[in-house]
Amino acid sequence: MSTASTTGYGLHVVALAYAWDMGAWSWDDAKRAAFANDPRNLVAVDGPANENKRDSPPGRWMPSNERFHCQYVRQFAFVAREYGLSVDRSSAAVVDEAEPAQGGLGRGDAGRRGWCQQRHALAAGRAPGR
């Protein structure tokens, strides 16, 4: 009997293969190991979610649970900034649309509210933009 669907996995928010393509190839072994084991870049998920994401960034994949979209995007942006990784255009656009007031990846309009702030306002019972 297989337990793959109920077994917990550590999903890398910024996948190792993606990080390699975005600059980790130039890191020494110690930095690669630190990145691979950094708890800020790991989320516990079930097997199917891990298989579904593979090495995709936010521009190509989002969690099936919409309530986790903002956290995923925020964590992705934080880890990419923390490790000085480049980010592909489509993922940078997703981050900047979600979190422009937080500076996104430095490409957005800091005066505009992104969809994370709008969702938070709606959940709190406020009109977006207030």
N, C-alpha and C positions, 0 to 999 in steps of 0.2 A: 504494500500500500504506500503510495507516494504522499508526502506531507509538504510538497513544494509550495502549495498555495497558502499554507498556514505558517510556514517557517519564516522567522524574521531575518531580514537582510539589512546591511548597512548600505544605503544608497548615497553615493557621492553627489552632492548638489552640483558641484562643478566636477563633471566626470573626469577620470584620470586621462582617458584618451583625448578628450576635448582640451584639457589643460596642456597636454603634450603639444598638441597642434597650435595652441595659443601662446606658447613660450616656455613651458616646463621642460622642453628638450634641452634648454640651456642651463638648467639648474644642476647643482651637485647632488650626490646621492642623499645627503642629510636633509636637504630642503625637499627633495622628492618624497622621502619617507615621512617628514613632518606633514607635508600636504596630504598624503594618502591617509594619514592617521589623525588628522585634525578634526576634533569633534564638532567644530563650527561648520565643517563641510560634510558632515554625515547626518543622515536621518534614517531612523528605523522604519522600514517598509516591509510589505509582504512580497513574496516572490514575483507575482505577476506585475506589480508596479515597477519593480527593479528591472524586469525583462522588457517592459514596455518603454521605459525611459532610455535604456542603454547609455549611449554617450551624448544624448541630445541636450542642448541648452534651451533656455526659455523661448528662443525664436522658433524652435521646432517641436517643443513638447511642454505641456503644463500638466500638473497633477490632475487626476480625474475629480478629486474633491476641490470644488471651486473655492471653498473657505481656506484652502491652503495656498492658493495662487500668490497672494501678497507676501506671505512668509517665504515661499520658495524664491520669488523674485528678489526680495530683500536679501536673503541669505546668499543667493548666487552673486548679486552685486557686491556684497561685503567681501566674500571670499575672493572674487576676481580682483577687487581693489587691494585687498590685504596682501595678495601674492603677486601683484603687478602683472596680471595676465591681460593680454589683449582679449577683446570680445568681438564676436562676429556682428555684422551690422544689424541683422534681424533681431538678435538677442539684446543688443544695445538699445534698439528702438523699443522693445518690450519693457525693458527696465526703465527707460526714460519716460515712457507713457504711464507706467505704474507709479513711479516715485519722483516726479520732477521737482517737487518741493524739497526733497531730501538730497537733491543734486544728482540723482540717478547715477550714471557713470560719467557725469560731467558734460553731457551733451544736450541735456534738456533745458527747459525753461523753468527756472526755480520759482517763478511767480505763479505758475499754473498748478492747479490741483490735479493729481493723477487719479487713476481709477482705484488705487488702494485707499486714498483719502476719501474718495466718494463713497466707496463701499463701507468704510468705517463710519462715515457720517450717517448713511442710511441705516446701518445696524444700530446706531445710537439714537435713531429717531429724529435726526436733523436733516434738513434739506442739503444736498450737496452744494458746496461752495460757501457754506457758512461756518 
